[in-house]
Amino acid sequence: MSGLAGLPNPPYYAVIFSSRRTEVGDGYGVTATQMVELAARQPGFLGVESARDVNLGITVSYWRDEESIRNWRRNVEHIAAQERGRADWYEAYEVRVAKVERAYGFQR
């Protein structure tokens, strides 16, 4: 994942997933890529931005509305990835959902 997500004018929602990884890496990269591809096919998905260093990862997915977020949370493949994450890949994580009411930026 690279670059900034091209998003519509607000309002829309952001799901912010902040995590600390364990030392277990088996299958993590493949699953992370699959989850982004799967999310992109979900109704209401608007985009994603992600960054990770050695200690902290932050992924922000953007959604049209709260119903779209709820539907993504119920996706069986996403649920299986979450279970694997809790069992193997994450030391800790936090999920925050926010409504974006204003957005602006700069591009050279």
FIPA-513655 format. One record per atom (N, C-alpha, C, O): residue number from 0; atom name; x, y, z. Coordinates in pm, 1 decimal. Layout:
# residues N
> pos; site; u; v; w
> NUM; CA; X; Y; Z .
...
This chain:
# residues 108
> pos; site; u; v; w
> 0; N; 84.8; -116.8; 0.0 .
> 0; CA; 0.0; 0.0; 0.0 .
> 0; C; 89.4; 123.2; 0.0 .
> 0; O; 178.2; 137.8; 84.0 .
> 1; N; 64.9; 208.3; -92.8 .
> 1; CA; 144.6; 330.1; -95.4 .
> 1; C; 57.4; 445.7; -140.1 .
> 1; O; -43.8; 426.6; -207.6 .
> 2; N; 97.0; 563.4; -102.5 .
> 2; CA; 25.7; 681.5; -143.8 .
> 2; C; -91.3; 714.2; -54.1 .
> 2; O; -124.3; 642.1; 40.0 .
> 3; N; -152.0; 825.6; -87.5 .
> 3; CA; -268.3; 872.6; -13.1 .
> 3; C; -394.8; 826.4; -84.0 .
> 3; O; -400.5; 822.4; -206.9 .
> 4; N; -493.7; 792.3; -7.1 .
> 4; CA; -621.3; 748.7; -64.0 .
> 4; C; -691.2; 867.9; -127.3 .
> 4; O; -699.3; 974.6; -66.4 .
> 5; N; -741.4; 851.0; -247.9 .
> 5; CA; -824.1; 953.8; -311.1 .
> 5; C; -965.0; 939.9; -257.5 .
> 5; O; -1030.8; 838.7; -281.6 .
> 6; N; -1011.6; 1038.6; -186.0 .
> 6; CA; -1139.6; 1027.9; -115.6 .
> 6; C; -1237.7; 1133.5; -163.2 .
> 6; O; -1197.5; 1238.1; -214.1 .
> 7; N; -1367.0; 1106.0; -146.5 .
> 7; CA; -1467.7; 1206.3; -180.4 .
> 7; C; -1470.4; 1316.9; -75.3 .
> 7; O; -1401.3; 1308.7; 26.2 .
> 8; N; -1548.5; 1417.7; -99.6 .
> 8; CA; -1568.6; 1521.0; 1.5 .
> 8; C; -1640.5; 1460.1; 122.0 .
> 8; O; -1725.5; 1372.6; 105.4 .
> 9; N; -1607.4; 1505.4; 242.3 .
> 9; CA; -1675.6; 1456.0; 362.3 .
> 9; C; -1823.6; 1492.2; 358.0 .
> 9; O; -1864.4; 1579.6; 281.5 .
> 10; N; -1902.6; 1426.0; 438.9 .
> 10; CA; -1864.0; 1334.8; 546.3 .
> 10; C; -1843.6; 1192.4; 496.6 .
> 10; O; -1904.1; 1149.3; 398.4 .
> 11; N; -1757.2; 1120.8; 566.7 .
> 11; CA; -1735.6; 977.2; 552.9 .
> 11; C; -1672.5; 930.5; 683.5 .
> 11; O; -1651.5; 1011.0; 774.2 .
> 12; N; -1642.4; 802.6; 693.9 .
> 12; CA; -1591.6; 747.6; 819.5 .
> 12; C; -1450.9; 691.1; 801.1 .
> 12; O; -1415.0; 643.2; 693.5 .
> 13; N; -1373.1; 697.9; 907.2 .
> 13; CA; -1239.6; 639.7; 910.6 .
> 13; C; -1234.5; 534.7; 1021.1 .
> 13; O; -1276.4; 560.0; 1134.1 .
> 14; N; -1183.2; 417.6; 987.7 .
> 14; CA; -1156.3; 313.9; 1086.5 .
> 14; C; -1005.2; 310.0; 1101.9 .
> 14; O; -933.0; 277.9; 1007.5 .
> 15; N; -958.2; 342.8; 1220.7 .
> 15; CA; -815.2; 354.3; 1249.3 .
> 15; C; -773.3; 231.6; 1329.2 .
> 15; O; -819.9; 209.6; 1440.9 .
> 16; N; -684.7; 152.3; 1270.2 .
> 16; CA; -636.1; 29.3; 1333.3 .
> 16; C; -488.8; 48.1; 1365.7 .
> 16; O; -404.4; 49.5; 1276.1 .
> 17; N; -458.2; 62.7; 1494.3 .
> 17; CA; -321.0; 79.4; 1541.0 .
> 17; C; -278.7; -49.9; 1608.6 .
> 17; O; -354.7; -106.5; 1687.2 .
> 18; N; -156.7; -97.8; 1578.7 .
> 18; CA; -117.7; -228.1; 1631.6 .
> 18; C; 31.2; -236.1; 1662.7 .
> 18; O; 114.1; -165.2; 1605.8 .
> 19; N; 60.7; -326.4; 1756.1 .
> 19; CA; 197.7; -369.7; 1784.6 .
> 19; C; 203.4; -517.9; 1751.9 .
> 19; O; 121.2; -596.1; 1799.7 .
> 20; N; 300.4; -556.0; 1670.5 .
> 20; CA; 313.6; -693.7; 1624.0 .
> 20; C; 391.4; -780.5; 1721.6 .
> 20; O; 470.5; -731.2; 1802.0 .
> 21; N; 367.2; -911.1; 1712.8 .
> 21; CA; 451.4; -1010.2; 1778.8 .
> 21; C; 567.1; -1041.3; 1684.5 .
> 21; O; 581.2; -979.0; 1579.2 .
> 22; N; 648.5; -1136.9; 1722.8 .
> 22; CA; 758.9; -1180.6; 1636.6 .
> 22; C; 711.2; -1277.1; 1528.3 .
> 22; O; 785.4; -1305.8; 1434.4 .
> 23; N; 588.8; -1327.4; 1540.2 .
> 23; CA; 535.8; -1423.7; 1443.6 .
> 23; C; 501.5; -1351.4; 1314.2 .
> 23; O; 425.0; -1255.0; 1315.0 .
> 24; N; 557.5; -1397.4; 1203.6 .
> 24; CA; 531.4; -1334.2; 1075.7 .
> 24; C; 465.6; -1425.2; 974.9 .
> 24; O; 424.5; -1379.9; 868.2 .
> 25; N; 454.7; -1552.8; 1006.6 .
> 25; CA; 404.3; -1653.9; 914.4 .
> 25; C; 267.9; -1616.8; 857.6 .
> 25; O; 167.4; -1620.8; 928.7 .
> 26; N; 264.4; -1580.8; 730.5 .
> 26; CA; 138.5; -1552.2; 662.6 .
> 26; C; 84.5; -1412.3; 681.0 .
> 26; O; -17.3; -1377.6; 621.0 .
> 27; N; 149.5; -1331.0; 762.1 .
> 27; CA; 95.1; -1197.7; 791.8 .
> 27; C; 85.9; -1110.6; 667.3 .
> 27; O; -19.6; -1053.3; 640.1 .
> 28; N; 194.3; -1099.7; 591.3 .
> 28; CA; 195.6; -1011.2; 474.9 .
> 28; C; 93.0; -1050.7; 370.4 .
> 28; O; 24.0; -965.2; 314.8 .
> 29; N; 82.9; -1179.3; 343.8 .
> 29; CA; -14.1; -1228.9; 246.1 .
> 29; C; -155.9; -1197.4; 292.7 .
> 29; O; -238.5; -1150.3; 214.6 .
> 30; N; -183.3; -1223.4; 419.2 .
> 30; CA; -317.3; -1198.8; 472.8 .
> 30; C; -350.2; -1050.2; 472.0 .
> 30; O; -462.4; -1012.3; 438.3 .
> 31; N; -255.1; -965.8; 508.4 .
> 31; CA; -278.8; -820.9; 507.4 .
> 31; C; -315.1; -773.8; 366.9 .
> 31; O; -408.1; -695.0; 349.8 .
> 32; N; -242.6; -821.6; 267.0 .
> 32; CA; -272.5; -784.9; 127.9 .
> 32; C; -410.3; -835.6; 86.7 .
> 32; O; -486.1; -763.8; 21.4 .
> 33; N; -442.5; -958.1; 124.5 .
> 33; CA; -574.2; -1014.5; 92.7 .
> 33; C; -686.5; -934.8; 157.5 .
> 33; O; -791.5; -915.3; 96.3 .
> 34; N; -665.8; -888.3; 280.5 .
> 34; CA; -770.4; -812.5; 349.3 .
> 34; C; -793.1; -677.8; 282.2 .
> 34; O; -907.5; -633.2; 272.8 .
> 35; N; -688.9; -612.3; 235.8 .
> 35; CA; -706.4; -486.0; 163.7 .
> 35; C; -782.6; -510.6; 33.5 .
> 35; O; -873.5; -435.0; -0.8 .
> 36; N; -745.8; -615.5; -38.2 .
> 36; CA; -816.0; -648.2; -163.1 .
> 36; C; -962.2; -682.7; -136.6 .
> 36; O; -1050.2; -641.4; -212.2 .
> 37; N; -988.6; -757.7; -30.4 .
> 37; CA; -1125.5; -794.8; 4.9 .
> 37; C; -1205.3; -672.0; 47.0 .
> 37; O; -1319.4; -654.5; 4.3 .
> 38; N; -1146.2; -587.3; 130.1 .
> 38; CA; -1215.5; -465.5; 173.6 .
> 38; C; -1250.7; -378.3; 54.5 .
> 38; O; -1359.0; -319.9; 50.2 .
> 39; N; -1160.4; -368.8; -42.3 .
> 39; CA; -1182.2; -284.3; -159.8 .
> 39; C; -1302.7; -329.6; -241.9 .
> 39; O; -1359.6; -250.7; -317.4 .
> 40; N; -1341.0; -454.1; -227.8 .
> 40; CA; -1458.1; -505.9; -301.2 .
> 40; C; -1588.4; -489.5; -223.3 .
> 40; O; -1695.5; -521.8; -274.7 .
> 41; N; -1580.4; -439.7; -100.1 .
> 41; CA; -1699.9; -425.5; -16.6 .
> 41; C; -1774.5; -297.3; -51.3 .
> 41; O; -1712.0; -193.3; -72.0 .
> 42; N; -1908.1; -303.3; -57.9 .
> 42; CA; -1984.9; -180.8; -78.6 .
> 42; C; -1954.3; -78.7; 31.1 .
> 42; O; -1950.7; -112.5; 149.4 .
> 43; N; -1932.9; 43.8; -8.8 .
> 43; CA; -1907.3; 151.4; 86.0 .
> 43; C; -1760.7; 176.9; 114.7 .
> 43; O; -1728.0; 275.1; 181.4 .
> 44; N; -1670.9; 91.5; 66.2 .
> 44; CA; -1527.4; 112.2; 86.4 .
> 44; C; -1480.8; 228.9; 0.0 .
> 44; O; -1514.8; 237.4; -118.0 .
> 45; N; -1402.4; 319.1; 59.9 .
> 45; CA; -1354.5; 437.3; -12.5 .
> 45; C; -1204.6; 438.1; -36.3 .
> 45; O; -1158.5; 496.6; -134.3 .
> 46; N; -1127.5; 374.6; 51.0 .
> 46; CA; -982.7; 374.2; 35.1 .
> 46; C; -913.0; 333.0; 162.4 .
> 46; O; -976.5; 309.0; 265.1 .
> 47; N; -779.6; 324.8; 154.4 .
> 47; CA; -699.8; 281.9; 269.5 .
> 47; C; -562.1; 347.2; 262.3 .
> 47; O; -507.7; 370.8; 154.5 .
> 48; N; -507.8; 375.6; 379.9 .
> 48; CA; -370.9; 424.9; 394.3 .
> 48; C; -308.1; 346.9; 509.0 .
> 48; O; -374.4; 318.4; 608.7 .
> 49; N; -179.1; 312.1; 495.1 .
> 49; CA; -116.6; 230.0; 596.9 .
> 49; C; 31.7; 262.2; 607.4 .
> 49; O; 98.0; 292.5; 508.2 .
> 50; N; 82.0; 254.7; 730.9 .
> 50; CA; 224.5; 273.9; 757.4 .
> 50; C; 264.4; 183.8; 873.6 .
> 50; O; 186.0; 159.7; 965.4 .
> 51; N; 388.5; 134.3; 867.8 .
> 51; CA; 437.7; 47.6; 974.5 .
> 51; C; 586.7; 69.1; 989.6 .
> 51; O; 660.5; 81.2; 891.8 .
> 52; N; 629.3; 73.6; 1115.8 .
> 52; CA; 772.0; 67.0; 1143.8 .
> 52; C; 795.4; -57.9; 1227.2 .
> 52; O; 708.7; -145.2; 1231.7 .
> 53; N; 907.0; -68.7; 1291.7 .
> 53; CA; 939.7; -189.0; 1367.8 .
> 53; C; 840.7; -213.9; 1481.0 .
> 53; O; 808.0; -329.1; 1509.6 .
> 54; N; 792.4; -108.0; 1545.9 .
> 54; CA; 708.9; -123.9; 1664.5 .
> 54; C; 559.8; -97.1; 1644.7 .
> 54; O; 477.2; -157.1; 1713.4 .
> 55; N; 525.1; -10.9; 1554.6 .
> 55; CA; 387.4; 35.9; 1544.4 .
> 55; C; 337.7; 33.4; 1401.1 .
> 55; O; 408.2; 75.3; 1309.2 .
> 56; N; 217.1; -15.5; 1382.7 .
> 56; CA; 150.4; -9.8; 1253.1 .
> 56; C; 20.8; 66.6; 1266.9 .
> 56; O; -49.3; 54.7; 1367.3 .
> 57; N; -10.7; 145.4; 1165.2 .
> 57; CA; -137.4; 218.4; 1162.8 .
> 57; C; -197.2; 203.0; 1023.6 .
> 57; O; -134.7; 237.4; 923.3 .
> 58; N; -317.3; 151.5; 1019.5 .
> 58; CA; -392.3; 140.9; 894.9 .
> 58; C; -523.5; 215.0; 913.4 .
> 58; O; -595.7; 192.7; 1010.6 .
> 59; N; -553.3; 302.8; 819.9 .
> 59; CA; -678.2; 377.3; 823.4 .
> 59; C; -756.8; 338.0; 698.5 .
> 59; O; -712.8; 361.6; 586.1 .
> 60; N; -872.6; 278.3; 719.7 .
> 60; CA; -962.0; 249.7; 607.6 .
> 60; C; -1076.5; 349.2; 612.5 .
> 60; O; -1121.1; 389.8; 719.7 .
> 61; N; -1123.0; 387.5; 494.9 .
> 61; CA; -1226.7; 490.0; 483.8 .
> 61; C; -1352.8; 427.3; 425.5 .
> 61; O; -1348.0; 346.5; 332.7 .
> 62; N; -1466.1; 467.7; 483.7 .
> 62; CA; -1594.6; 406.0; 449.0 .
> 62; C; -1701.7; 513.0; 432.9 .
> 62; O; -1696.9; 618.4; 496.3 .
> 63; N; -1797.3; 483.7; 347.5 .
> 63; CA; -1907.3; 576.2; 318.2 .
> 63; C; -1993.7; 601.7; 440.8 .
> 63; O; -2034.6; 715.0; 466.1 .
> 64; N; -2022.1; 493.9; 518.6 .
> 64; CA; -2115.1; 507.6; 630.5 .
> 64; C; -2090.2; 396.7; 733.3 .
> 64; O; -2012.7; 304.0; 709.7 .
> 65; N; -2157.1; 408.5; 846.4 .
> 65; CA; -2139.4; 310.3; 953.6 .
> 65; C; -2192.5; 172.0; 915.2 .
> 65; O; -2138.9; 71.0; 960.6 .
> 66; N; -2295.8; 166.3; 833.4 .
> 66; CA; -2348.0; 37.1; 788.7 .
> 66; C; -2241.4; -39.2; 709.7 .
> 66; O; -2227.1; -160.3; 726.5 .
> 67; N; -2167.4; 29.8; 624.9 .
> 67; CA; -2059.9; -34.5; 548.3 .
> 67; C; -1953.4; -91.2; 641.6 .
> 67; O; -1901.3; -200.1; 617.8 .
> 68; N; -1921.4; -18.1; 746.6 .
> 68; CA; -1823.5; -65.1; 845.5 .
> 68; C; -1876.7; -189.4; 916.4 .
> 68; O; -1803.9; -287.2; 933.5 .
> 69; N; -2001.7; -186.1; 956.9 .
> 69; CA; -2061.7; -303.2; 1024.6 .
> 69; C; -2058.0; -425.8; 933.8 .
> 69; O; -2026.2; -536.1; 978.4 .
> 70; N; -2090.6; -405.8; 806.7 .
> 70; CA; -2088.9; -518.1; 712.4 .
> 70; C; -1947.5; -573.9; 696.3 .
> 70; O; -1930.4; -695.4; 686.8 .
> 71; N; -1847.3; -488.3; 693.1 .
> 71; CA; -1708.2; -533.3; 683.7 .
> 71; C; -1670.2; -614.2; 807.9 .
> 71; O; -1603.6; -717.2; 797.2 .
> 72; N; -1712.3; -567.8; 924.7 .
> 72; CA; -1683.1; -640.8; 1049.4 .
> 72; C; -1744.3; -780.9; 1048.0 .
> 72; O; -1692.4; -871.3; 1113.5 .
> 73; N; -1852.9; -799.8; 974.9 .
> 73; CA; -1922.9; -929.3; 971.0 .
> 73; C; -1870.6; -1022.7; 861.6 .
> 73; O; -1912.5; -1138.3; 854.9 .
> 74; N; -1781.2; -975.8; 777.2 .
> 74; CA; -1728.8; -1056.7; 667.9 .
> 74; C; -1652.5; -1176.8; 725.7 .
> 74; O; -1563.7; -1159.0; 809.1 .
> 75; N; -1686.4; -1297.9; 682.2 .
> 75; CA; -1629.4; -1418.3; 742.6 .
> 75; C; -1478.8; -1429.5; 721.2 .
> 75; O; -1408.2; -1476.8; 810.2 .
> 76; N; -1428.4; -1387.7; 607.1 .
> 76; CA; -1283.9; -1392.3; 584.1 .
> 76; C; -1212.5; -1290.6; 673.6 .
> 76; O; -1103.3; -1317.4; 723.8 .
> 77; N; -1273.9; -1175.4; 693.0 .
> 77; CA; -1218.0; -1073.5; 781.4 .
> 77; C; -1217.9; -1124.2; 926.2 .
> 77; O; -1120.9; -1103.8; 999.1 .
> 78; N; -1324.7; -1189.1; 966.7 .
> 78; CA; -1332.6; -1245.2; 1101.9 .
> 78; C; -1222.2; -1348.6; 1122.6 .
> 78; O; -1158.7; -1350.3; 1228.1 .
> 79; N; -1198.4; -1434.6; 1023.8 .
> 79; CA; -1092.8; -1536.2; 1034.8 .
> 79; C; -955.4; -1469.8; 1047.1 .
> 79; O; -871.4; -1515.7; 1124.6 .
> 80; N; -932.1; -1362.6; 971.5 .
> 80; CA; -804.1; -1290.7; 980.2 .
> 80; C; -788.7; -1225.3; 1117.6 .
> 80; O; -678.9; -1223.8; 1173.2 .
> 81; N; -897.1; -1171.7; 1172.2 .
> 81; CA; -891.4; -1112.0; 1306.0 .
> 81; C; -853.8; -1216.9; 1410.1 .
> 81; O; -771.4; -1191.5; 1497.9 .
> 82; N; -914.4; -1334.0; 1399.9 .
> 82; CA; -884.2; -1441.3; 1495.3 .
> 82; C; -738.0; -1482.4; 1486.1 .
> 82; O; -672.5; -1503.6; 1588.1 .
> 83; N; -687.0; -1493.5; 1363.7 .
> 83; CA; -544.4; -1527.3; 1345.9 .
> 83; C; -456.2; -1416.0; 1401.9 .
> 83; O; -351.9; -1443.1; 1461.4 .
> 84; N; -497.8; -1291.8; 1383.1 .
> 84; CA; -422.0; -1178.5; 1436.4 .
> 84; C; -411.4; -1183.5; 1587.5 .
> 84; O; -303.4; -1163.9; 1643.2 .
> 85; N; -522.3; -1209.5; 1653.8 .
> 85; CA; -520.4; -1218.2; 1800.7 .
> 85; C; -438.4; -1338.1; 1847.9 .
> 85; O; -369.8; -1329.9; 1949.8 .
> 86; N; -445.0; -1448.6; 1775.2 .
> 86; CA; -374.1; -1569.9; 1815.7 .
> 86; C; -223.4; -1560.0; 1790.7 .
> 86; O; -144.2; -1610.6; 1870.2 .
> 87; N; -183.2; -1495.2; 1680.9 .
> 87; CA; -43.1; -1503.5; 1637.9 .
> 87; C; 27.8; -1369.8; 1615.4 .
> 87; O; 141.7; -1353.8; 1659.1 .
> 88; N; -35.4; -1274.6; 1549.4 .
> 88; CA; 37.7; -1162.4; 1491.2 .
> 88; C; 43.1; -1036.8; 1577.1 .
> 88; O; 135.3; -956.6; 1562.0 .
> 89; N; -52.2; -1017.8; 1666.0 .
> 89; CA; -58.6; -891.5; 1739.2 .
> 89; C; -31.8; -909.0; 1887.6 .
> 89; O; -88.0; -996.2; 1953.9 .
> 90; N; 55.1; -824.1; 1936.5 .
> 90; CA; 78.5; -811.2; 2080.5 .
> 90; C; -35.6; -729.3; 2140.9 .
> 90; O; -84.2; -758.5; 2250.2 .
> 91; N; -76.9; -625.8; 2067.0 .
> 91; CA; -186.5; -538.7; 2110.7 .
> 91; C; -238.2; -462.6; 1989.5 .
> 91; O; -165.2; -439.9; 1893.0 .
> 92; N; -365.2; -423.5; 1995.9 .
> 92; CA; -419.0; -334.3; 1892.8 .
> 92; C; -534.6; -254.4; 1948.5 .
> 92; O; -595.3; -290.3; 2049.4 .
> 93; N; -563.3; -145.8; 1880.6 .
> 93; CA; -677.5; -59.3; 1911.1 .
> 93; C; -748.3; -27.8; 1779.8 .
> 93; O; -684.3; -6.0; 1677.0 .
> 94; N; -880.0; -25.8; 1784.9 .
> 94; CA; -961.2; 14.5; 1670.4 .
> 94; C; -1042.1; 135.7; 1712.1 .
> 94; O; -1107.2; 136.3; 1816.5 .
> 95; N; -1036.8; 237.7; 1629.2 .
> 95; CA; -1113.8; 359.8; 1656.0 .
> 95; C; -1191.6; 394.5; 1530.1 .
> 95; O; -1139.3; 384.4; 1419.2 .
> 96; N; -1315.0; 434.7; 1547.3 .
> 96; CA; -1399.1; 474.0; 1434.9 .
> 96; C; -1432.8; 620.9; 1451.8 .
> 96; O; -1478.1; 663.6; 1558.0 .
> 97; N; -1410.4; 697.7; 1346.4 .
> 97; CA; -1433.2; 842.2; 1353.7 .
> 97; C; -1507.0; 889.6; 1229.7 .
> 97; O; -1485.6; 838.4; 1119.8 .
> 98; N; -1592.6; 986.0; 1248.2 .
> 98; CA; -1659.7; 1050.4; 1135.9 .
> 98; C; -1573.2; 1167.7; 1090.6 .
> 98; O; -1539.4; 1255.8; 1169.6 .
> 99; N; -1538.4; 1167.2; 963.6 .
> 99; CA; -1460.2; 1276.6; 905.5 .
> 99; C; -1558.9; 1381.8; 855.6 .
> 99; O; -1638.6; 1356.2; 765.3 .
> 100; N; -1552.3; 1497.5; 914.3 .
> 100; CA; -1643.9; 1605.0; 876.4 .
> 100; C; -1577.1; 1711.1; 791.4 .
> 100; O; -1643.7; 1787.4; 721.5 .
> 101; N; -1444.5; 1715.2; 798.0 .
> 101; CA; -1370.6; 1815.8; 723.2 .
> 101; C; -1239.2; 1751.1; 679.7 .
> 101; O; -1178.6; 1675.6; 755.8 .
> 102; N; -1195.6; 1780.7; 557.9 .
> 102; CA; -1067.7; 1727.4; 509.4 .
> 102; C; -1008.2; 1828.2; 411.9 .
> 102; O; -1078.7; 1888.4; 330.9 .
> 103; N; -877.0; 1844.8; 422.0 .
> 103; CA; -807.1; 1933.2; 329.6 .
> 103; C; -663.4; 1887.1; 320.1 .
> 103; O; -618.0; 1809.8; 404.5 .
> 104; N; -591.3; 1932.1; 220.1 .
> 104; CA; -454.8; 1886.2; 204.5 .
> 104; C; -374.9; 1975.9; 112.3 .
> 104; O; -417.7; 2085.1; 74.8 .
> 105; N; -259.2; 1927.0; 77.6 .
> 105; CA; -166.2; 1997.5; -9.3 .
> 105; C; -99.6; 1894.3; -98.5 .
> 105; O; -70.2; 1783.2; -54.4 .
> 106; N; -75.8; 1930.4; -222.6 .
> 106; CA; -2.2; 1843.9; -313.3 .
> 106; C; 78.6; 1931.1; -406.6 .
> 106; O; 25.7; 2021.9; -470.6 .
> 107; N; 206.3; 1902.8; -413.8 .
> 107; CA; 294.3; 1978.0; -502.5 .
> 107; C; 277.0; 1927.3; -643.5 .
> 107; O; 342.1; 1977.1; -735.4 .
